[in-house]
Amino acid sequence: MSKNTRNTAFRKVDVDQYGEEVYEEDQTADEGATGPSDAEVQSMLAKGRNGDALQYVLTNAPLTSKNQGVKDKAAQTVLKVLMSLKANEIEGSLKGLDQAKQDTLMKYIYRGFENPSEGSSAQLLVWHDKLFAVTGVGSIVRVLTDRKRV
Amino acid sequence: MSTTLQPYLKAVRQTLTAAICLENFSSQVVERHNKPEVEVRTSKELLLTPVTISRNEKEKVLIEGSINSLRISIAIKQADEIEKILCHKFMRFMMMRAENFIVLRRKPVEGYDISFLITNFHTEQMYKHKVVDFIIHFMEEIDKEMSEMKLAVNSRARISAEEFLKRF
């Protein structure tokens, strides 16, 4: 009569996932976002067009990609570009950036801090200072709250 | 090397000012409870992106934010064995008296030497800019105290060795 009550598997079900207001991370992943091409960046740096290299990597930042490998590669490329720019060139290159690119740059600066290497942190601190002078606290708040991680 | 100290502290101050915007938020999981979300970490939508600021490979600060709380973890420069021991003992001394510090956490986060937990209740009671000032001041003073203690240890060791060896 009561054969089905032997099955106690229902106790293991996580009922919280079926709640109406469960937050789900935005699933739409843009598979096309492959990040900046390394060869392109290398050629721009070799020609000395550092400002253009910065614009290029920020425009092609893989923000919507779910692939961690793509993001890591892009982060390394951006770090290379940031290191290549000298202190007096930084201000000039910041002038050409719109707000979205400034926010992306701030994200990459913080990303660069996570993997400190020889002298990278000192240069990144200079970048942070100069970018903050342009954008103010707003860009840091946007870095903290934006779901699209770099 | 010390030329990075001021930019480092400036960057930490700016990031803290941005992250310390906290508001009261009751627990979504347990009714009538109010928990610091950065510690509980059950709801992903309430957590902000954790952010690191590093001065070099050894010294860094991790700032993890959420809607009602903020966790700041500091990794202090420890150049040799004696500094490691001094740092460990000094931090332990302070963490045992965390009640009196109000914003101090009793255990540091994995990989760091000391952690602070600031909740919306703290920001309601205290001025935000003063709390940020406190953290920055703390970071500055720690390095000075550590070098002072190291010198004291070395000079005490020298004096006691001298006294001991006078007998021979």
Interface residues (C-beta under 8 A of the other chain):
Chain A: Y23 E25 Y110 F113 E114 P116 S117 S121 A122 L125 V126 H128 D129 F132 V137 I140 V141 V143 L144 T145 D146 R149
Chain B: T3 T4 P7 Y8 K10 A11 Q14 T15 T17 A18 A19 C21 S43 K44 E45 L48 T49 V51 T52 I53 S54 R55 N56 E57 K60 G65
